Amino acid sequence: MVQSASADVSPPHPLLAVLEVPRALAEYASFTATSRLLSAGRSGHGRPVLVLPGLLADDRSTRPLRRLLNSAGYAAYGWRLGTNVGPTRRIISGMDAALGEIADLQGEPASVIGWSLGGMLGYDLVSRHERAVDRLITLGSPLYSTDPRQSRGSLFYDEYAAAHLPDYSRDSWRPPGVASVPSTSIFSKTDGVVRWQTCVHPAGPLTENIEVYGSHCGLGFHPAAAYAILDRLAAPIDPWPKFVPPAWLAVHFPTQPDTKRHHQASKIA
């Protein structure tokens, strides 16, 4: 049997988890210092972007990112559904309503950004409303998790499992198939909450993976992640070019994993 990293059911190293908060605070400080530079020269032309928070977080957690997007010329929307406790009836129907409202107001598809569990909900939103979404960007989202032990957030997620819709149980909410829209996963190998391997898309014409050095809790206001988000939002859809960092920023974007070999090994295991 060939074992793959994604087949490992252990969570990230405990030291990474312990350092999550101080790393996130440092990333927020760097984001605050560089946000004007990040948005300079950008022109989002008022295009809509829906931003979904992570587990047990709400719109306050995504406010720095939405503020950056607005300053770059986009129309950034929070989900306005309070705390993310997973796929309850209220949250699923609320996301559908939010996306429909944006479509009515803007008259064009929205881009969706989801942080951690928000990215998983975003992928579900795309699968059900692909014509209403032009691209998906996820931040540390364990889309391909095969075991709850691969995330330190599973214990908190399971506290609300009784309220989740039956179609979204652990047994039925399967990893997504081929993406119907351009999909970018931004992840960190030093993530202290979820195993980074569970965030990696298989290779494909509409998927890509962008690695940054950082924490899980700081990905929503990480300067390198923010640069990648702005770059991906500005990219044309047809044809859709993959992310290539400029030479002067390449040091902030480590070598990407061999996604084809990674997912082949997962199937063999």
ABEGO torsion letter per residue (X at the ends): XBBBAAABABBBBAAAAAAAAAAAAAAAAAAAAAAAAAABGBBAGGBBBBBBBBBGBBAAAAAAAAAAAAAAGBBBBBAGAEBBAEBBAAAAAAAAAAAAAAAAAAGBBBBBBBBEAAAAAAAAAAAABAAABABBBBBGBBAABABAAABAAAAAAAAAAAABBAAABAAABBBBBBBABBBBBBBBAABAABBAAAABBBBBAABBBBBBBEBAAAAAABAAAAAAAAAAAABBAOBBBBBBBBAAAAAABBBBBBAAAAAAAAAAX
